[in-house]
Amino acid sequence: MTVSAEAVGAPCWLSLAARDLDAAERFYGAVLGWSFRRGSLGDEYAVGELDGVPVAGIAAVASQLAVPVAWTAFFAVDDADAAVARIRERGGTIGVGPVAFPPRGRAALATDREGAAFAVWEGRLVSRWRVGERKAPAWLELHTRDAFDAAVFYGGVLGWADGSPGCCEVSYEKDQVVLRWRDEAVARLNSGPVESASPRPQLRPRWLVRFRVPDLEAAKAAVVANGGTLVPGEEWGGVGAPDGTDGGVVVRDPDGALFTLDPATEEDAP
């Protein structure tokens, strides 16, 4: 494990708030090929693994905490209290926290000015996890009204491009904001058609988690066979990854959580 200060501002974990942990394990195991390990944070929390490497967490807390079933991206900070203060100063909202998870660290759940949910984490990290790593094949994409305005918000909150050791760098490419950590693209911020009160969840401001799969058609079939749905709509679903590869399809799991399946490339092979 490492401390979050070593990766300040970078995505450091993904977690799904679910209703039924057993059902979520069955779905994501079938679609993404994950196995699961429980115990470190109680019986209602499981870590999904791919080839023995941690990918993401699933917590059966949606009903208990009265929160939507959704994926949440966690970003590393060196001081959760200071990060919470910066979120509030810049017009964001704190939903929960900071809450202690001894002995690992502290977390806070928040929304940005447009209503997209995210979390900050101060403490130890999963040492073999990072967005884009082959055994944790994911990257993040913010769907927001104005990517440049969002970059100013997150840059101020998370210290992007401020020159701190371990800090992320930001570049502006083709009207999009690309976030890089250690020279690798880990997230992209996109401007587009968002509606905070839209009946179509895929059109609300959000951080969308994108998972690479070796066989996109097989993964899509597994989604449908296991109670999920393929989400129509060209507004967001067809965009590609920060590395320029083509995008895949937006998926809704049986409980309603959105994520994206993207085809793996030859470079993603072990």
Helices and strands as residue ranges (DSSP letters): E 2-3, G 4-7, E 11-17, H 21-32, E 35-39, E 42-50, E 53-59, H 62-65, E 70-76, H 80-89, E 93-101, E 105-111, E 117-125, E 138-144, H 147-158, E 169-173, E 176-181, E 184-191, G 201-203, E 206-213, H 216-225, E 229-230, E 249-252, E 258-263, G 266-268
